[in-house]
């Protein structure tokens, strides 16, 4: 009995400790279960979020193929979707060189479009190093959309055409990014188009009518009409805009029947088809330059057009592009050796009538914004003060260079002389004395002729 009492007393002492242990075990098991459930829910939430994010970045095009884009952030921190390097036409290589763009076909499954495409092969005359860069396989575009917006209807669309005198430039994001425009509820589309001889070489015949770079732009407009609704865009609210050659391109689309109905508003920045460098070449000039280019790459420049073009299609793209530099007559003038042309009438022609002869261009009935940036004439005149020897050469050969620089060299000699005399009388103090005053004046002339006409 005494022993029993002793054991009871010992058990009584241990009971709280045992209860504490059981409580700790139960609490531990409960805590572990709670943690497990929490982790499970977190993973489930993460998986759901990841799936939702992945779905946001997927867009099914009209032909059934799927694009998978990436996230980007706007200037103000707004989240956007970027679909970069989207093919809109087949690579214009081999037999497709010097031909209109062929729409890119359908594909099955997903295509990841998360980085810029190569730029169209070119030689940038404004950099002066004259390095050839880019690829012929370049007909791609970028689409940028907000991830979320407050609009209840489809978003307006803006399509940008880059500048570069029809000789260079691209739509890559490092140069023309979406960071500022995508602070707004808008969808932005920017594409590459062929430039230089690969975009604008012409025989002035049906063999090679030309304007391929502008026809690339038309294909971009058509691609937007077919597909932009899948991105949340409104195909009936499309604004085209561009600077320099891009601005001139906008005005060409405003008069070309190929572009009619594919856009609804226009913004023209520092370039129109009235500028000398953007006007269609005078008859015979494009054909002559095509023969010059053929000779420079080693083709028979006197051959008939089919044979000559076959040879040009067989030459390397680098050789063809290099002809740009060899067609300059003084420094980097004429500024645009390969430019738009009036084509012979045919199905798919972009321009068959000189712009000044079009009575009422369809695009001029649309809402338009137009303007220029001050002092853009410095693009041509700043090198006179910065490149050694250039100013001396300019002053010594003024009567010959000015018509080339201001692009009235196609006139008869007596007309050129009269125009030069009047320009000097009106704009130049003390004749040909090229001081700071005269430099500003010739900058103003260049600014007006190259960027401000039609404004």
C-alpha positions as CSV (number, residue, x, y, z in Angstrom):
1,X,0.0,0.0,0.0
2,X,2.8,2.3,0.9
3,X,4.5,1.3,-2.3
4,X,1.3,1.9,-4.2
5,X,0.9,5.3,-2.7
6,X,4.4,6.1,-3.6
7,X,3.9,5.1,-7.2
8,X,0.7,7.1,-7.4
9,X,2.4,10.1,-6.1
10,X,5.3,9.7,-8.6
11,X,2.7,9.2,-11.5
12,X,0.9,12.3,-10.4
13,X,4.1,14.3,-10.6
14,X,4.8,13.0,-14.1
15,X,1.3,13.5,-15.5
16,X,1.7,17.2,-16.3
17,X,5.0,16.5,-18.0
18,X,3.4,13.8,-20.1
19,X,0.5,16.0,-21.0
20,X,2.9,18.7,-22.0
21,X,4.8,16.3,-24.2
22,X,1.6,15.1,-25.8
23,X,0.5,18.7,-26.3
24,X,3.8,19.5,-27.8
25,X,3.6,16.5,-30.1
26,X,0.0,17.4,-31.1
27,X,1.0,21.1,-31.6
28,X,4.0,20.0,-33.6
29,X,1.9,17.8,-35.8
30,X,-0.7,20.5,-36.2
31,X,2.0,23.1,-37.0
32,X,3.6,20.7,-39.5
33,X,0.3,20.1,-41.1
34,X,-0.5,23.8,-41.2
35,X,2.9,24.5,-42.8
36,X,2.4,21.7,-45.3
37,X,-1.0,23.1,-46.3
38,X,0.4,26.6,-46.5
39,X,3.2,25.5,-48.7
40,X,0.8,23.5,-50.9
41,X,-1.5,26.5,-51.2
42,X,1.5,28.8,-52.0
43,X,2.7,26.4,-54.6
44,X,-0.8,26.1,-56.0
45,X,-1.1,29.9,-56.1
46,X,2.3,30.1,-57.7
47,X,1.4,27.5,-60.3
48,X,-1.9,29.2,-61.0
49,X,-0.1,32.6,-61.3
50,X,2.5,31.2,-63.5
51,X,-0.1,29.6,-65.7
52,X,-2.0,32.8,-65.8
53,X,1.2,34.7,-66.7
54,X,2.0,32.2,-69.4
55,X,-1.5,32.6,-70.8
56,X,-1.2,36.4,-70.9
57,X,1.9,36.0,-73.0
58,X,0.3,33.8,-75.6
59,X,-1.6,35.1,-78.6
60,X,-3.2,32.9,-81.3
61,X,-3.0,34.5,-84.8
62,X,-5.7,34.3,-87.5
63,X,-4.1,31.3,-89.1
64,X,-4.0,29.3,-85.8
65,X,-0.3,29.6,-85.0
66,X,0.5,30.9,-81.5
67,X,3.0,33.6,-80.5
68,X,4.7,33.5,-77.0
69,X,6.0,36.9,-75.9
70,X,7.8,38.3,-72.9
71,X,7.2,40.9,-70.2
72,X,8.5,44.4,-70.4
73,X,8.1,47.6,-68.3
74,X,7.1,51.1,-69.5
75,X,8.8,54.3,-68.5
76,X,6.4,54.7,-65.6
77,X,6.6,51.1,-64.5
78,X,3.5,49.8,-66.2
79,X,3.6,46.2,-67.2
80,X,3.4,45.4,-70.9
81,X,3.7,42.4,-73.3
82,X,6.3,42.4,-76.0
83,X,6.2,40.1,-79.0
84,X,9.5,40.7,-80.8
85,X,10.7,39.3,-84.1
86,X,7.3,38.3,-85.4
87,X,7.7,37.2,-89.1
88,X,5.3,39.0,-91.5
89,X,6.8,38.0,-94.8
90,X,9.2,35.3,-96.1
91,X,12.9,36.1,-96.2
92,X,13.4,38.1,-99.5
93,X,16.4,36.1,-100.6
94,X,17.5,34.3,-103.8
95,X,14.6,34.5,-106.3
96,X,12.6,36.7,-103.9
97,X,15.2,39.4,-104.0
98,X,13.9,42.5,-105.9
99,X,10.4,41.2,-105.6
100,X,7.3,42.2,-103.6
101,X,7.0,40.6,-100.1
102,X,5.4,37.2,-99.8
103,X,3.3,36.9,-96.7
104,X,4.7,34.5,-94.1
105,X,2.6,31.3,-94.0
106,X,0.9,29.5,-91.1
107,X,2.6,27.3,-88.6
108,X,1.4,24.8,-86.1
109,X,2.1,25.1,-82.4
110,X,3.9,27.9,-80.5
111,X,6.6,30.3,-81.8
112,X,8.6,32.1,-79.1
113,X,9.1,35.8,-80.1
114,X,11.2,37.3,-77.3
115,X,14.0,39.2,-79.0
116,X,14.6,41.6,-81.9
117,X,15.2,40.2,-85.3
118,X,18.2,41.2,-87.4
119,X,18.0,44.6,-89.1
120,X,17.7,44.8,-92.9
121,X,21.2,44.7,-94.4
122,X,22.4,48.3,-94.9
123,X,25.3,50.7,-94.9
124,X,24.5,53.7,-92.7
125,X,25.9,56.9,-94.4
126,X,25.3,59.1,-91.4
127,X,27.8,57.1,-89.2
128,X,30.7,57.7,-91.7
129,X,32.3,54.4,-90.8
130,X,30.3,52.8,-93.6
131,X,30.2,49.4,-92.0
132,X,27.8,47.0,-93.6
133,X,25.5,45.3,-91.0
134,X,22.2,43.4,-90.9
135,X,20.7,40.5,-92.9
136,X,18.5,40.0,-95.9
137,X,16.3,37.8,-93.6
138,X,14.8,40.8,-91.9
139,X,11.1,41.1,-92.5
140,X,9.9,41.0,-88.9
141,X,7.9,43.3,-86.7
142,X,7.5,43.9,-83.0
143,X,4.1,44.3,-81.2
144,X,3.8,45.9,-77.8
145,X,0.6,45.8,-75.7
146,X,-0.4,46.8,-72.1
147,X,-0.8,43.7,-69.9
148,X,-3.9,45.4,-68.3
149,X,-5.9,48.4,-69.1
150,X,-9.2,50.1,-68.1
151,X,-10.7,50.3,-71.6
152,X,-13.9,48.3,-72.2
153,X,-13.3,48.2,-76.0
154,X,-10.4,47.2,-78.2
155,X,-7.3,49.5,-78.0
156,X,-6.2,51.9,-80.8
157,X,-3.2,50.8,-82.8
158,X,-0.2,52.8,-83.8
159,X,2.2,51.6,-86.6
160,X,5.6,53.3,-86.8
161,X,7.8,53.5,-89.9
162,X,11.4,54.3,-89.1
163,X,13.5,56.9,-90.8
164,X,16.9,56.7,-92.5
165,X,16.6,58.2,-95.9
166,X,15.3,54.8,-97.3
167,X,19.0,53.7,-96.9
168,X,19.2,52.6,-93.3
169,X,17.4,52.3,-90.0
170,X,15.3,49.6,-88.4
171,X,12.4,49.0,-86.0
172,X,14.5,47.3,-83.2
173,X,13.6,48.0,-79.6
174,X,17.0,49.4,-78.7
175,X,16.4,52.3,-81.0
176,X,12.6,52.6,-81.2
177,X,11.3,51.1,-78.0
178,X,7.8,51.2,-76.5
179,X,8.7,52.6,-73.0
180,X,7.0,55.9,-73.4
181,X,4.0,55.2,-75.7
182,X,3.0,52.1,-73.6
183,X,2.4,54.4,-70.6
184,X,-0.9,54.9,-72.5
185,X,-3.7,52.5,-73.5
186,X,-2.4,51.8,-77.0
187,X,-0.9,49.0,-79.0
188,X,2.4,49.8,-80.9
189,X,3.6,48.0,-84.0
190,X,7.1,48.6,-85.4
191,X,8.6,46.7,-88.3
192,X,11.6,46.4,-90.5
193,X,11.4,47.1,-94.2
194,X,14.0,46.7,-97.0
195,X,16.3,49.7,-97.5
196,X,18.9,50.8,-100.0
197,X,19.3,48.9,-103.3
198,X,17.6,45.8,-101.9
199,X,14.5,47.9,-101.1
200,X,14.5,50.5,-103.9
201,X,16.5,49.3,-106.9
202,X,14.4,49.6,-110.1
203,X,14.8,48.9,-113.8
204,X,11.7,51.1,-114.3
205,X,10.1,48.2,-116.2
206,X,8.0,45.2,-115.1
207,X,11.2,43.2,-114.7
208,X,12.0,45.0,-111.5
209,X,9.5,47.9,-110.9
210,X,10.9,48.9,-107.5
211,X,9.4,50.3,-104.3
212,X,9.9,47.0,-102.5
213,X,10.5,48.7,-99.1
214,X,7.2,50.5,-99.4
215,X,5.5,47.3,-100.4
216,X,7.0,45.7,-97.2
217,X,5.3,48.4,-95.2
218,X,2.0,47.7,-97.0
219,X,2.4,44.0,-95.9
220,X,2.8,45.2,-92.3
221,X,-0.5,47.1,-92.6
222,X,-2.2,44.0,-94.0
223,X,-0.7,41.8,-91.2
224,X,-2.1,44.2,-88.6
225,X,-5.6,44.1,-90.2
226,X,-5.5,40.3,-90.1
227,X,-4.1,39.8,-86.6
228,X,-4.2,42.8,-84.3
229,X,-7.6,41.9,-82.8
230,X,-5.9,38.9,-81.2
231,X,-3.7,41.3,-79.3
232,X,-6.7,43.3,-78.1
233,X,-6.3,46.0,-80.8
234,X,-8.9,47.7,-83.0
235,X,-8.2,47.1,-86.7
236,X,-10.6,50.0,-87.4
237,X,-8.5,52.5,-85.4
238,X,-5.0,52.4,-86.9
239,X,-2.7,55.4,-86.9
240,X,0.5,55.3,-89.1
241,X,3.4,57.6,-88.2
242,X,7.1,58.0,-88.9
243,X,10.0,60.3,-89.1
244,X,12.1,61.4,-92.0
245,X,11.8,58.6,-94.6
246,X,9.2,57.2,-92.3
247,X,7.2,60.4,-92.5
248,X,7.6,60.4,-96.3
249,X,6.4,56.8,-96.3
250,X,3.3,57.9,-94.4
251,X,2.5,60.4,-97.2
252,X,3.1,57.8,-99.8
253,X,0.6,55.5,-98.1
254,X,-1.9,58.4,-98.1
255,X,-1.9,58.4,-101.9
256,X,-1.2,54.8,-102.8
257,X,-4.3,52.6,-103.6
258,X,-2.3,49.6,-102.1
259,X,-2.7,51.2,-98.7
260,X,-6.3,52.5,-99.0
261,X,-8.5,51.4,-96.1
262,X,-5.6,49.9,-94.1
263,X,-5.2,52.9,-91.7
264,X,-7.4,55.7,-90.4
265,X,-5.1,58.5,-89.1
266,X,-1.6,59.8,-89.9
267,X,1.2,61.6,-88.2
268,X,4.0,62.9,-90.4
269,X,7.3,63.8,-88.8
270,X,10.0,65.7,-90.7
271,X,9.5,64.2,-94.1
272,X,7.0,64.1,-97.0
273,X,7.1,63.0,-100.6
274,X,7.6,66.6,-101.6
275,X,11.1,66.6,-100.2
276,X,13.6,66.3,-103.0
277,X,15.3,63.2,-101.5
278,X,11.9,61.4,-101.2
279,X,10.4,62.4,-104.6
280,X,10.2,59.7,-107.2
281,X,13.4,59.6,-109.3
282,X,13.2,61.3,-112.7
283,X,12.6,59.0,-115.6
284,X,15.8,57.1,-116.5
285,X,17.7,57.8,-113.3
286,X,16.8,54.6,-111.5
287,X,17.5,52.4,-114.5
288,X,20.8,54.1,-115.0
289,X,21.8,53.5,-111.3
290,X,20.7,49.9,-111.6
291,X,23.2,49.4,-114.5
292,X,25.8,51.2,-112.4
293,X,25.2,48.9,-109.5
294,X,25.4,45.8,-111.8
295,X,28.8,47.0,-113.1
296,X,30.1,47.6,-109.6
297,X,29.3,44.0,-108.5
298,X,30.8,42.5,-111.6
299,X,27.7,41.9,-113.7
300,X,27.3,42.8,-117.4
301,X,25.8,46.3,-117.1
302,X,24.8,46.2,-120.8
303,X,22.9,42.9,-120.6
304,X,19.1,42.8,-121.0
305,X,17.2,43.2,-117.8
306,X,16.4,39.5,-117.1
307,X,20.0,38.5,-117.4
308,X,21.3,41.5,-115.5
309,X,18.8,40.9,-112.6
310,X,19.7,37.2,-112.5
311,X,23.3,38.2,-112.0
312,X,22.4,40.8,-109.3
313,X,20.3,38.1,-107.5
314,X,23.4,35.9,-107.5
315,X,25.7,38.5,-106.0
316,X,26.2,38.7,-102.3
317,X,24.0,41.1,-100.4
318,X,27.1,42.8,-99.1
319,X,28.3,43.6,-102.6
320,X,25.0,45.0,-103.7
321,X,24.6,47.2,-100.6
322,X,28.2,48.4,-101.0
323,X,27.2,50.1,-104.3
324,X,25.5,52.9,-102.2
325,X,28.8,54.4,-101.3
326,X,30.1,54.3,-104.9
327,X,27.1,56.2,-106.2
328,X,27.7,59.3,-104.0
329,X,29.0,62.1,-106.1
330,X,30.3,64.4,-103.3
331,X,30.7,63.4,-99.7
332,X,27.3,61.6,-98.9
333,X,25.4,63.3,-101.7
334,X,23.0,62.7,-103.4
335,X,21.6,61.9,-100.1
336,X,19.3,59.1,-101.3
337,X,20.7,57.3,-104.4
338,X,18.0,54.6,-104.2
339,X,14.5,56.1,-103.6
340,X,10.9,55.6,-104.6
341,X,10.0,55.4,-108.3
342,X,6.9,55.7,-110.5
343,X,6.1,52.1,-111.6
344,X,4.6,51.0,-114.9
345,X,1.0,50.0,-114.3
346,X,0.6,46.4,-113.1
347,X,-1.2,44.4,-110.4
348,X,0.5,45.1,-107.1
349,X,2.0,48.4,-108.1
350,X,2.5,50.8,-105.3
351,X,2.9,54.1,-107.2
352,X,1.9,54.6,-110.9
353,X,1.4,58.3,-111.0
354,X,3.8,61.1,-109.8
355,X,2.5,62.3,-106.4
356,X,2.0,65.9,-107.7
357,X,-0.4,64.6,-110.3
358,X,-2.7,62.7,-108.0
359,X,-5.8,64.9,-107.8
360,X,-7.1,64.1,-104.3
361,X,-5.1,61.5,-102.4
362,X,-7.4,59.3,-100.4
363,X,-5.3,59.8,-97.2
364,X,-5.7,63.6,-97.2
365,X,-9.3,63.2,-96.1
366,X,-8.2,61.5,-92.8
367,X,-7.1,63.2,-89.5
368,X,-3.5,64.3,-90.0
369,X,-0.8,65.7,-87.7
370,X,2.3,67.1,-89.3
371,X,5.5,68.8,-88.1
372,X,9.3,69.0,-88.1
373,X,12.1,69.5,-85.6
374,X,14.1,72.7,-85.7
375,X,17.7,72.7,-87.1
376,X,17.4,69.3,-88.8
377,X,19.4,70.8,-91.7
378,X,22.4,70.3,-89.5
379,X,22.4,66.7,-90.5
380,X,23.9,67.8,-93.9
381,X,25.8,70.9,-92.9
382,X,27.4,70.0,-89.5
383,X,30.0,67.8,-91.3
384,X,31.2,70.9,-93.1
385,X,32.6,72.2,-89.8
386,X,33.6,68.9,-88.3
387,X,35.2,66.8,-91.1
388,X,38.7,68.0,-92.0
389,X,39.0,69.4,-95.5
390,X,35.3,69.2,-96.3
391,X,34.6,72.9,-96.0
392,X,37.6,73.9,-98.2
393,X,36.4,71.5,-100.9
394,X,32.9,72.8,-100.5
395,X,34.0,76.5,-101.0
396,X,36.2,75.6,-104.0
397,X,33.5,73.6,-105.8
398,X,30.4,75.5,-104.6
399,X,28.7,75.9,-107.9
400,X,29.0,72.2,-108.6
401,X,28.2,70.9,-105.1
402,X,25.2,73.0,-104.2
403,X,22.9,71.6,-106.9
404,X,23.9,68.0,-105.8
405,X,23.4,68.8,-102.1
406,X,20.1,70.6,-102.5
407,X,19.1,68.1,-105.3
408,X,18.3,70.3,-108.2
409,X,21.1,68.9,-110.3
410,X,18.7,67.2,-112.7
411,X,17.8,70.5,-114.3
412,X,19.5,71.8,-117.5
413,X,22.9,73.6,-116.9
414,X,21.5,77.1,-117.4
415,X,18.6,76.4,-115.0
416,X,21.1,75.1,-112.3
417,X,23.3,78.2,-112.7
418,X,20.3,80.5,-112.3
419,X,19.0,78.6,-109.2
420,X,22.5,78.7,-107.6
421,X,22.8,82.4,-108.3
422,X,19.4,83.2,-106.7
423,X,20.2,81.0,-103.6
424,X,23.5,82.8,-103.1
425,X,21.9,86.2,-103.5
426,X,19.1,85.5,-101.1
427,X,20.8,83.4,-98.4
428,X,24.5,84.2,-98.5
429,X,26.1,87.3,-97.1
430,X,29.2,88.3,-99.1
431,X,28.8,85.7,-101.8
432,X,30.6,82.5,-101.2
433,X,32.3,83.6,-98.0
434,X,31.3,80.7,-95.7
435,X,31.2,82.2,-92.3
436,X,28.9,81.4,-89.3
437,X,26.2,83.6,-90.7
438,X,26.2,81.8,-94.1
439,X,26.5,78.4,-92.4
440,X,23.2,79.1,-90.5
441,X,21.6,80.2,-93.8
442,X,22.6,77.1,-95.7
443,X,21.4,75.0,-92.7
444,X,18.1,76.7,-93.0
445,X,17.9,76.0,-96.8
446,X,18.7,72.3,-96.2
447,X,16.2,72.2,-93.3
448,X,13.4,73.6,-95.5
449,X,14.1,71.5,-98.6
450,X,14.9,68.2,-96.8
451,X,12.3,68.2,-93.9
452,X,9.8,71.0,-94.1
453,X,8.2,71.0,-97.5
454,X,4.4,70.4,-97.4
455,X,4.2,71.7,-93.8
